[in-house]
Amino acid sequence: MSRNSTSNQRLLNDFDISVHDDDESSTILEATKTNNTDTIELGISSRSAYSRTSRVLYIDPYEKWDRSFKLNNQIVLITGGSQGLGKSFATKYFKDAINTTVIISSRSEKKLTTASLDIASKARRSVDPSKINLAKMTNPIDLSIPSASNRLFYIPCDLSNYNNVQSMFDTLQLHNLLPTQVIACAGGSTPKLFKDLTPTELELGVKTNYLTVLYLAHTVARLLDHCHLILFASSTTFFPFIGYSQYAPMKVSVKALASILRQELPHFRISCVYPGNFKSEGFDNEELTKPSITKIIEGPSAPISSDECRDKILKWLKLGYDDITTDLIGWILMSLDLGLNKHSTSSPLWVLQFLFGVTANLIVVPIYMLFCNIQITKWFKKQHENRMDQLS
């Protein structure tokens, strides 16, 4: 019997269970504890994936489990795993981890196939392309076979569609591959002035940078007892500025979601990463549309490699930190934006962050923001002059 089923059976032994329909969308399971008069209600969805995976979703939030971060002996699901940072994480797990199964997901099956072969090549291993697409496997895979193909898989999925996310987890459950770690790397930015963005670009920003995280986290929270959920925001979360209206508000939402999930899911480990600039396909595309004023405000920060960014994140996760930046400017910006929901010990050097943040917010920030506003005003004035010259 699995750990999950054992936990659920323990619950069933302690409670007299009765089930009644609440509405068309859900079933309420009412449990009355046998040794006192306490009554609790536990919701079990009866729709879509959950009609096939119905189980008691009550768990003891104080049950001890190992929250430490490990590469070995995991089932890791990496969204946005076909390129950039997600692909770098997948390569690290597949190459260095022992007894860990890696599952990458993104919308493009072609990119996933190419990425899987590249990941295997970097690890100096071979995989059978016909045996790594979980979505095309109708029979459960045999995990007892110690082959490389049984450690690397992919699932094409549009994560901005809730039903697609549910279907993906149906597939994972069919193959006994429900994740112990989820790394939510999917996302991307189209830096432009707000009025220059198209409706399609605005919608894409919401879908790729928030809905992909929201739907994934919601499905994981409903289906799993324990999981390490690693969300990716951005250093622009702490300082949203001109040019990032399609991107930064969504990353602020991811930060808020992480804070709430830490309160609602005490049986999970919730980490939130705020990376600065790193070299990737997405970064190169951003540079094509980024306004010059955005580059001025950002300053001359050279992007680090995806592998270096990944290694910094892994380092802090292994040390037990859950609010993680990847460069000095990100750490400084976090210091200025600690807030009520910031866990005082979940970021490196948090005491120094607090002291620096208090001082800088009183003295440095007002002067810096005045400087930024002057730069932006001058830039818009220059743009207006250029347009007038073109008309004359």
Residue, then its C-alpha position, 0 to 999 in steps of 0.5 A: m500500500s502506498r504512503n498516500s493510501t495508508s494516510n487516507q486509510r488512517l483517516l477513514n478509520d478515525f472518521d465515520i464517512s458519509v457522502h452527499d451531493d452539494d451541487e453539479s460541480s462537486t461532491i462534499l464528503e462529511a466526516t464526523k470524528t468517532n470519539n467526539t462531536d467535531t465535524i469537518e467537511l472535505g470537498i472532493s471534485s467529481r469532475s474531469a480528472y478528479s472523477r477518475t482520481s477521487r480520494v480523500l483530500y484531507i491530510d494532516p498539515y503537521e505530519k512530518w515529511d522531509r522538506s529538504f531539497k534533494l536532486n536524488n530519488q525524485i519525480v520532477l515535473i518541469t514546465g517550460g522545460s523545452q528551452g532556457l532555464g527549464k531545459s537547464f534544470a532538466t539537464k542537471y537532474f537527468k545528468d547528475a541525479i540518482n534514481t530521479t525521473v524527469i518530465i518536461s512540459s511545454r506547448s510544442e511537441k517538436k521543441l520537447t522532442t529536440a530538447s529531450l534528445d539534447i538533454a540526453s546528449k549532454a548527459r551522454r546517454s541515449v533515449d528512444p524518441s518513441k518511448i518518451n512522450l507520455a501522452k502517446m503511451t496508453n499502457p503504464i510504463d515499467l519503472s522497474i527497467p533501469s534504462a535511461s528512457n525510463r528517467l526522461f519523458y515529456i508531455p506536450c501541454d498548453l498550461s494556460n488551459y485548465n482542462n489540459v493541465q488536468s489531462m496532463f496529471d491524468t497521464l502522470q497518474l496513469h504512469n505512477l509519475l505524480p511529481t514530488q517536485v514541480i518547477a514552474c519555469a514557463g513564461g516570457s516577456t514582450p517588453k514594450l510601452f503599454k499603448d504599443l502592445t497588441p491585444t494578443e500580446l496582452e492576453l499572452g502575458v496573462k496566460t504564459n506568466y500567470l495562468t500557467v502557474l495558477y492552474l498548475a499550482h491549483t491542480v497540484a494542491r488538490l491532487l497531492d499530499h506533499c510536494h515541493l512547488i517552485l514558482f518563478a517570478s522575476s526581480t521586476t516583481f520588486f520594482p515594476f518599471i516602464g516597458y514591463s506592463q505585459y510581464a511584471p504585473m503577472k509576476v507580482s501575482v505569482k509572488a502573492l500566490a506563493s505567499i498565500l499558498r504558504q499559509e494554505l498549504p503547510h504540508f507543502r514546501i513553497s519556494c519562489v524564485y526572482p531571477g534577474n537577467f539570464k541568457s536564453e532564447g527568451f532573453d534574446n527575443e526580449e531585446l528585439t522589442k525592449p524600449s531604450i528607456t527600459k534599457i536605461i532604467e535597467g542599467p548595464s547588467a550583463p546576463i548570466s548563463s542559464d546554467e549559472c542561474r540554475d546553479k545559484i537557485l539550486k544552491w539556495l534551495k539546498l540551504g533551505y531558503d525559499d525566497i531566492t534571487t540570482d544576482l546582487i541587484g535582485w537581493i537589493l530590490m527584495s530588501l526594499d520590498l519585504g512586506l507583511n507576507k515575507h517570511s523573515t528567514s526564507s531568504p539569504l542574509w535576511v537580517l541584513q536585508f531588513l536593516f538595508g531595506v529600512t535605511a534605503n527606503l528612507i534615504v536612497v529610494p526617494i532620490y533614486m526614484l526622482f532620478c528615474n522620473i527625470q530620465i523618463t520625462k526626458w525620454f518622452k520629451k525626446q520621443h515627442e521631438n523626434r515625431m515632430d521632426q518627422l512630420s515637419 
